[in-house]
Structure formats: C-alpha cells, structure tokens
Amino acid sequence: MSIPATEGVTTGMFGTTSTSSPTTTKTSADKNMFLQLLVAQMRYQDPSNPTDSSQFLAQSAQFTALEKMQDVADQTAQLLSAQMAFGASGLIGKQVTWLDPSGATKTGSVSGVSFGANGPELDVNGTLLPLSSVQTVTSSATTNPAA
C-alpha cells in the first residue's frame, strides 16, 4: 500500500519546479525537497507490496533532466542579455527615432548607453530611452552626396 498524497506531491513538484525562478537557493531547496519526498515514499510504503524501484529511478532522472533544462534556460537568458548590451553599444553615434509618451515622433543622436535592471537604455540628447522604444536607426552623417 503506497500513500497517494505523497506520490501526488512528488509528481506535482515537477510542474512547480519548471515554472520557478532560476535561483540557486530555490534549486537546492527543490532538490532537497525531492529527496525528502523520495525517502518518505520508501519509508512508508507497504512492505508486502513495495513500489517498483524503476519508478524511483525514473523520478530521479526526470528531476535531473529538469535541472539541466533550467540551467540551459538560465544560460540562454544571460546570452540574450549580453547580445542586447552589445547591440545597444553599437548604436552610439547613430540617429534614432522613437515615440515619446505623448505620441510625438522624436529623433536624436545616441551619445551613450547605460545598463540597468530593465535592460540597456540609450542616452539620446540627455534622455534615457529604453532600447525597445527605438523605431528606426540611421547613420548620424546625413549629408546628401548629390551636388
């Protein structure tokens, strides 16, 4: 006789873990909780009808795979952040166009980039502009070669 509530918590934990934030403390707490639940399942199982050991191995393998997928997701997020930073840095000296809060189209030259918690922000004529607000980018040298 197995305890259904314990088995349900173990299965439910995988769904919770996949949507959790990628912090090291949370990951180690989830791993510890998984191992505690696994030990509890083994401790309180019916000796005359033990749970198949392959189920324990499958659960352990699923948890390990989930951990690795979370690591890949974390590394991908870091790569995206670095790529956005390099892209924003490449806009220094360029003319950008954006919409201000009133809906008017503004144009200015990017003189610098700052990196905050919300991503890169362009310094355009003394105004900090989120990179996502940029509509067009042109070369700052807008001379007309036809003379």
C-alpha positions as a Markdown table, in Angstrom:
| # | Residue | x | y | z |
|---|---|---|---|---|
| 1 | Met | 0.0 | 0.0 | 0.0 |
| 2 | Ser | 1.5 | 3.3 | -1.0 |
| 3 | Ile | 0.5 | 6.7 | 0.2 |
| 4 | Pro | -1.3 | 8.5 | -2.7 |
| 5 | Ala | -0.8 | 12.0 | -1.2 |
| 6 | Thr | 3.0 | 11.6 | -1.1 |
| 7 | Glu | 3.1 | 10.3 | -4.7 |
| 8 | Gly | 0.9 | 13.2 | -5.9 |
| 9 | Val | 3.2 | 15.8 | -4.2 |
| 10 | Thr | 6.2 | 14.3 | -5.9 |
| 11 | Thr | 4.6 | 14.5 | -9.4 |
| 12 | Gly | 3.2 | 18.0 | -8.7 |
| 13 | Met | 6.6 | 19.2 | -7.6 |
| 14 | Phe | 8.0 | 18.8 | -11.1 |
| 15 | Gly | 5.3 | 21.1 | -12.5 |
| 16 | Thr | 6.1 | 23.7 | -9.8 |
| 17 | Thr | 9.8 | 23.5 | -10.4 |
| 18 | Ser | 9.6 | 24.1 | -14.1 |
| 19 | Thr | 8.0 | 27.5 | -13.6 |
| 20 | Ser | 10.0 | 28.6 | -10.6 |
| 21 | Ser | 12.6 | 31.4 | -10.8 |
| 22 | Pro | 16.1 | 30.3 | -11.6 |
| 23 | Thr | 17.8 | 31.0 | -8.3 |
| 24 | Thr | 20.4 | 28.7 | -6.8 |
| 25 | Thr | 18.7 | 28.7 | -3.4 |
| 26 | Lys | 15.4 | 27.6 | -4.9 |
| 27 | Thr | 17.0 | 24.9 | -7.0 |
| 28 | Ser | 18.9 | 23.4 | -4.0 |
| 29 | Ala | 15.7 | 23.6 | -1.9 |
| 30 | Asp | 13.7 | 21.8 | -4.6 |
| 31 | Lys | 16.4 | 19.1 | -4.8 |
| 32 | Asn | 16.3 | 18.7 | -1.0 |
| 33 | Met | 12.5 | 18.5 | -1.0 |
| 34 | Phe | 12.6 | 15.9 | -3.8 |
| 35 | Leu | 15.0 | 13.7 | -1.9 |
| 36 | Gln | 13.0 | 14.1 | 1.3 |
| 37 | Leu | 9.8 | 13.0 | -0.5 |
| 38 | Leu | 11.6 | 10.1 | -2.1 |
| 39 | Val | 12.8 | 8.9 | 1.3 |
| 40 | Ala | 9.3 | 9.4 | 2.8 |
| 41 | Gln | 7.8 | 7.3 | -0.1 |
| 42 | Met | 10.3 | 4.5 | 0.6 |
| 43 | Arg | 9.9 | 4.7 | 4.4 |
| 44 | Tyr | 6.0 | 4.5 | 4.4 |
| 45 | Gln | 5.5 | 2.0 | 1.6 |
| 46 | Asp | 3.7 | -1.3 | 2.2 |
| 47 | Pro | 6.4 | -4.0 | 2.8 |
| 48 | Ser | 4.1 | -6.6 | 1.3 |
| 49 | Asn | 3.6 | -4.5 | -1.9 |
| 50 | Pro | 6.7 | -2.4 | -2.4 |
| 51 | Thr | 6.9 | 0.3 | -5.0 |
| 52 | Asp | 8.9 | -0.6 | -8.1 |
| 53 | Ser | 12.4 | 0.8 | -7.9 |
| 54 | Ser | 12.3 | 1.8 | -11.5 |
| 55 | Gln | 9.7 | 4.4 | -10.6 |
| 56 | Phe | 12.2 | 6.0 | -8.2 |
| 57 | Leu | 14.9 | 6.0 | -10.8 |
| 58 | Ala | 12.6 | 7.5 | -13.4 |
| 59 | Gln | 11.6 | 10.3 | -11.0 |
| 60 | Ser | 15.2 | 11.0 | -10.2 |
| 61 | Ala | 16.1 | 11.1 | -13.9 |
| 62 | Gln | 13.2 | 13.4 | -14.6 |
| 63 | Phe | 14.3 | 15.8 | -11.8 |
| 64 | Thr | 17.9 | 15.8 | -13.1 |
| 65 | Ala | 16.7 | 16.5 | -16.7 |
| 66 | Leu | 14.5 | 19.3 | -15.4 |
| 67 | Glu | 17.5 | 20.8 | -13.5 |
| 68 | Lys | 19.6 | 20.7 | -16.7 |
| 69 | Met | 16.9 | 22.3 | -18.8 |
| 70 | Gln | 16.7 | 25.1 | -16.2 |
| 71 | Asp | 20.5 | 25.6 | -16.5 |
| 72 | Val | 20.2 | 25.9 | -20.3 |
| 73 | Ala | 17.4 | 28.4 | -19.9 |
| 74 | Asp | 19.5 | 30.5 | -17.5 |
| 75 | Gln | 22.4 | 30.5 | -19.8 |
| 76 | Thr | 20.2 | 31.4 | -22.8 |
| 77 | Ala | 18.9 | 34.4 | -20.8 |
| 78 | Gln | 22.4 | 35.5 | -20.0 |
| 79 | Leu | 23.4 | 35.2 | -23.7 |
| 80 | Leu | 20.4 | 37.3 | -24.7 |
| 81 | Ser | 21.3 | 40.0 | -22.2 |
| 82 | Ala | 24.8 | 40.2 | -23.4 |
| 83 | Gln | 23.7 | 40.3 | -27.0 |
| 84 | Met | 21.3 | 43.2 | -26.3 |
| 85 | Ala | 24.2 | 45.1 | -24.5 |
| 86 | Phe | 26.5 | 44.7 | -27.5 |
| 87 | Gly | 23.7 | 45.8 | -29.8 |
| 88 | Ala | 22.9 | 48.9 | -27.8 |
| 89 | Ser | 26.6 | 49.8 | -27.6 |
| 90 | Gly | 26.7 | 49.6 | -31.4 |
| 91 | Leu | 24.1 | 52.4 | -31.6 |
| 92 | Ile | 26.4 | 55.1 | -30.1 |
| 93 | Gly | 26.8 | 57.9 | -32.7 |
| 94 | Lys | 23.7 | 56.8 | -34.6 |
| 95 | Gln | 20.5 | 58.7 | -35.2 |
| 96 | Val | 17.4 | 57.0 | -33.6 |
| 97 | Thr | 13.7 | 57.7 | -33.9 |
| 98 | Trp | 11.2 | 56.9 | -31.2 |
| 99 | Leu | 7.7 | 57.9 | -30.0 |
| 100 | Asp | 7.6 | 60.0 | -26.8 |
| 101 | Pro | 4.8 | 59.4 | -24.2 |
| 102 | Ser | 2.6 | 62.0 | -25.9 |
| 103 | Gly | 2.8 | 60.1 | -29.2 |
| 104 | Ala | 5.1 | 62.6 | -31.0 |
| 105 | Thr | 8.0 | 61.3 | -33.1 |
| 106 | Lys | 11.4 | 62.3 | -31.7 |
| 107 | Thr | 14.8 | 62.0 | -33.3 |
| 108 | Gly | 18.2 | 62.3 | -31.7 |
| 109 | Ser | 21.8 | 61.1 | -31.7 |
| 110 | Val | 22.8 | 58.3 | -29.2 |
| 111 | Ser | 25.7 | 59.6 | -27.1 |
| 112 | Gly | 25.9 | 56.7 | -24.6 |
| 113 | Val | 24.4 | 53.6 | -23.2 |
| 114 | Ser | 23.6 | 52.6 | -19.6 |
| 115 | Phe | 22.8 | 49.1 | -18.4 |
| 116 | Gly | 20.1 | 48.9 | -15.8 |
| 117 | Ala | 17.9 | 46.2 | -14.4 |
| 118 | Asn | 15.4 | 46.7 | -17.2 |
| 119 | Gly | 18.0 | 46.3 | -19.9 |
| 120 | Pro | 20.0 | 48.7 | -21.9 |
| 121 | Glu | 18.9 | 52.4 | -22.1 |
| 122 | Leu | 20.2 | 54.8 | -24.7 |
| 123 | Asp | 21.3 | 58.3 | -23.8 |
| 124 | Val | 19.7 | 60.4 | -26.5 |
| 125 | Asn | 20.1 | 64.2 | -26.1 |
| 126 | Gly | 20.1 | 63.8 | -22.3 |
| 127 | Thr | 17.0 | 61.5 | -22.3 |
| 128 | Leu | 17.3 | 57.9 | -21.2 |
| 129 | Leu | 15.5 | 55.8 | -23.8 |
| 130 | Pro | 14.8 | 52.0 | -23.5 |
| 131 | Leu | 16.2 | 50.1 | -26.4 |
| 132 | Ser | 12.8 | 48.6 | -27.1 |
| 133 | Ser | 11.4 | 52.1 | -27.8 |
| 134 | Val | 13.6 | 52.7 | -30.8 |
| 135 | Gln | 11.7 | 52.6 | -34.1 |
| 136 | Thr | 14.5 | 53.4 | -36.7 |
| 137 | Val | 18.2 | 53.7 | -36.7 |
| 138 | Thr | 20.2 | 55.7 | -39.3 |
| 139 | Ser | 23.7 | 56.9 | -39.7 |
| 140 | Ser | 24.3 | 60.2 | -38.0 |
| 141 | Ala | 26.1 | 61.6 | -41.1 |
| 142 | Thr | 23.0 | 62.6 | -43.2 |
| 143 | Thr | 24.8 | 64.5 | -45.8 |
| 144 | Asn | 23.4 | 64.5 | -49.3 |
| 145 | Pro | 26.0 | 63.2 | -51.8 |
| 146 | Ala | 24.2 | 64.7 | -54.8 |
| 147 | Ala | 25.8 | 68.1 | -55.5 |
